[in-house]
Structure formats: structure tokens, C-alpha cells
Amino acid sequence: MIHKKQGKKLKEVLGYHYTAGVLKILKQKKITSNRGKPYGTSMIRNVFNGLNENVKIENAILELFTQTIEKSEKREALKNELLDMDDT
């Protein structure tokens, strides 16, 4: 279950429009509900906000979180390389 403090950190990185990214990951991995239907955005938001517990959705959220951080770090490194800047 995602706790309030964890949700706050996730939201700092993912922002408010994260559900599309989570849905994409779930679709790529062919993860569906017990009835074989794709999860909806409301279920994803409920898991994100700690109202529901779903390990598969939590894993997709964490995967998106990791991808977003890596993308941000790569972008920052490329920007520094292109602009010939150091961290010092």
C-alpha cells in the first residue's frame, strides 16, 4: 500500500498526469483486473492515494517513477554535456 508520505514523493516526480503512463505500462505487461478488463484511471488514482491496495498497479506506478527519474537524469546530463557545464 502506498502511504501518504510516499504518495507525496511520487507526486513530486510524476506530477498530476501520471495515469496515462501507468495505463501504458499495465497494457504493455498485459495486466488486467480479475475480470480480464483493463484497470481504469480511478482505480489507479485510488491505489496512488492509498485508498485501495493493488500490488500490480503499485509496481506499475513505481516503474513509471523509476523511468521518469532516469529520463530526467539523462536529460540533465545531456543538457550539461551540450552546454559544456560542470556540476562544480
Disulfide bonds with the S-S distance in Angstrom:
none
